[in-house]
Amino acid sequence: FFGPLRDTVALLRKYGITVSEEIIHKLETGVDKWKGLSKLYFDVKDKLAVLQNAEIKKISKYETTFNEQAEIYRKAFLEKAPFAFSVGPSSAYEIMDTLNLELAESEAALKDLRAKQKLFGLIQNQGVTIKNNRADLKLLKTVWDYVDMVLWQIEDWKKLPFLEINTDDMEEVSNKFQKSIKKINNKARMWDVYNGLDVVVANFLTTLPL
């Protein structure tokens, strides 16, 4: 870097162009300063590398713990979630509210982990288990919304005076319920709450002609 500059000074002198002693002095001392600066750069770089590696190890260790806890919570989620029709809408909504808050905490922790991994150029955790929990909870709420709506409608119809009962209207609405229920994600069909809902609507349709 500095060699070519000295050659340039020598060439300038050859053609009668004077370079001040101050500039020459700066060129002569510049080599040592550059070496010092270069050494400082690599020293800092080495120290940063040590700190970076230490942080990467911490993140990797945290991810392992995070994954283990996510698997443990998955089991707890499946045990607590209101998959049974007998739970009833009121209790089901309370349970799902609690699960929603717990999931929000897990999602926030996942977001923090992914941000750290991105910062250090690591592969970001996909949070598959947490995403499965969220997907199940959303689907579960959809089913319970239908349960709540269907049960409310049937109870409302039961309050009607006999002469005001319109079985054609009831049948039409019930058929719409049945069609909507059939469109729910197939995964829900494994759950007791879905099957219970399906049976309620089917039984009600059976009784209408009577």
C-alpha positions in Angstrom: 0.0 0.0 0.0 2.8 2.5 1.0 5.4 1.2 -1.4 3.8 2.7 -4.5 3.5 6.1 -2.7 7.3 6.2 -2.1 7.9 5.3 -5.7 5.6 8.1 -6.7 7.5 10.6 -4.6 10.8 9.4 -6.1 9.3 9.8 -9.6 8.1 13.3 -8.8 11.6 14.3 -7.6 13.0 13.0 -10.8 10.9 15.4 -12.7 11.7 18.3 -10.4 8.6 18.3 -8.4 9.3 18.8 -4.7 7.4 17.0 -2.0 7.5 18.6 1.4 9.4 16.9 4.3 6.2 16.8 6.3 4.5 14.7 3.7 7.5 12.4 3.4 7.5 12.1 7.2 3.9 11.1 7.2 4.5 8.5 4.6 7.4 7.1 6.5 5.4 6.9 9.8 2.3 5.8 8.0 3.5 2.2 7.7 3.8 1.8 11.4 0.4 3.4 12.0 -1.2 1.2 9.4 0.3 -1.9 10.9 -0.9 -0.8 14.3 -4.4 -0.1 13.0 -4.4 -3.5 11.2 -3.4 -5.3 14.4 -6.1 -3.5 16.3 -8.7 -4.5 13.7 -7.8 -8.2 13.8 -7.6 -8.2 17.6 -11.1 -6.7 17.8 -12.3 -9.1 15.1 -10.9 -12.1 17.1 -12.5 -10.9 20.3 -15.8 -10.4 18.5 -15.6 -13.9 17.0 -15.1 -15.3 20.5 -18.2 -13.4 21.8 -20.2 -14.4 18.7 -19.4 -18.1 19.1 -20.3 -17.9 22.8 -23.7 -16.2 21.9 -24.3 -18.8 19.2 -23.8 -21.6 21.7 -26.2 -19.9 24.1 -28.8 -19.6 21.3 -28.4 -23.2 20.3 -28.7 -24.4 23.9 -31.8 -22.2 24.3 -33.3 -23.6 21.1 -32.9 -27.2 22.4 -34.6 -26.3 25.7 -37.3 -24.4 23.7 -38.0 -27.4 21.5 -38.2 -29.8 24.5 -40.7 -27.4 26.3 -42.7 -27.1 23.1 -43.1 -30.9 22.9 -44.1 -31.0 26.6 -46.7 -28.3 26.1 -48.0 -30.0 23.0 -49.0 -33.0 25.2 -50.5 -30.7 27.8 -52.4 -28.8 25.1 -53.9 -32.0 23.7 -55.0 -33.0 27.2 -56.5 -29.6 28.1 -58.2 -28.7 24.8 -62.0 -29.2 24.7 -62.2 -32.0 22.1 -65.1 -33.7 23.9 -68.7 -32.6 23.0 -69.8 -33.1 26.6 -67.6 -30.1 27.7 -70.3 -27.7 26.4 -69.8 -24.4 24.7 -69.5 -22.2 27.9 -66.6 -24.3 29.5 -65.1 -24.8 26.0 -64.7 -21.1 25.4 -63.1 -20.6 28.8 -60.6 -23.3 28.2 -59.8 -22.0 24.7 -59.3 -18.5 26.1 -56.7 -19.9 28.5 -55.0 -21.9 25.8 -54.9 -18.8 23.5 -53.1 -16.8 26.2 -50.6 -19.7 26.8 -50.0 -20.0 23.0 -49.4 -16.3 22.7 -46.6 -16.6 25.2 -45.1 -19.5 23.2 -45.4 -17.5 20.0 -43.7 -14.5 21.5 -40.8 -16.7 22.7 -40.5 -18.3 19.3 -40.4 -14.8 17.7 -37.6 -13.8 20.0 -35.6 -16.9 19.3 -36.0 -16.5 15.5 -34.9 -12.9 15.7 -31.7 -13.9 17.5 -31.0 -16.7 15.1 -31.5 -14.3 12.1 -29.1 -11.8 13.7 -26.3 -14.4 13.9 -27.0 -16.0 10.5 -28.4 -19.2 12.0 -31.2 -21.4 10.6 -34.5 -20.1 12.1 -36.6 -22.3 14.2 -39.9 -23.1 12.3 -41.9 -23.6 15.5 -43.8 -26.5 13.9 -45.3 -27.7 17.2 -46.5 -24.2 18.2 -48.0 -23.7 14.7 -49.8 -27.1 15.1 -51.2 -25.9 18.4 -52.5 -22.7 16.9 -54.0 -24.4 13.9 -55.8 -26.9 16.2 -57.1 -24.1 18.4 -58.4 -22.2 15.5 -60.2 -25.2 14.1 -61.5 -26.2 17.5 -63.0 -22.8 17.9 -64.7 -23.0 14.5 -66.3 -26.3 15.5 -67.4 -24.9 18.9 -68.9 -21.8 17.2 -71.1 -24.1 15.2 -72.0 -26.2 18.3 -73.0 -23.0 20.1 -75.0 -21.7 17.1 -76.8 -25.0 16.5 -77.7 -25.6 20.1 -78.9 -22.1 20.5 -81.1 -22.3 17.4 -82.6 -25.7 18.4 -83.4 -24.3 21.9 -84.9 -21.2 20.4 -87.1 -23.3 18.1 -88.3 -25.4 21.1 -89.7 -22.2 22.7 -92.0 -21.6 19.8 -95.7 -22.2 20.3 -96.9 -25.3 18.4 -98.9 -23.4 15.9 -96.0 -21.1 15.0 -93.7 -24.0 14.2 -92.6 -24.1 10.5 -90.9 -27.4 9.9 -90.0 -26.4 6.3 -88.0 -23.4 7.6 -86.4 -25.5 10.3 -85.4 -28.2 7.8 -83.9 -25.6 5.5 -81.8 -24.0 8.2 -80.8 -27.4 9.6 -79.7 -28.5 6.1 -77.6 -25.4 5.8 -76.0 -26.2 9.1 -75.2 -29.7 8.0 -73.7 -28.5 4.7 -71.5 -26.0 6.5 -70.4 -28.6 9.1 -69.3 -30.9 6.3 -67.0 -28.2 4.9 -65.0 -27.9 8.1 -61.4 -29.2 7.8 -61.3 -33.0 7.8 -59.0 -33.1 10.8 -61.9 -32.0 13.0 -63.7 -35.3 12.1 -61.4 -37.1 14.5 -62.7 -35.1 17.4 -65.7 -36.0 19.6 -67.0 -32.5 19.5 -67.4 -32.6 15.7 -69.1 -35.9 15.7 -71.4 -34.8 18.6 -72.4 -31.7 16.5 -73.0 -33.8 13.4 -75.2 -36.2 15.4 -77.2 -33.4 17.0 -78.0 -31.9 13.6 -78.8 -35.2 12.0 -81.1 -36.3 14.9 -82.9 -33.0 14.7 -83.5 -33.4 11.0 -84.8 -36.9 11.6 -87.4 -35.6 14.1 -88.7 -32.7 11.9 -91.2 -34.7 9.8 -92.8 -35.8 13.1 
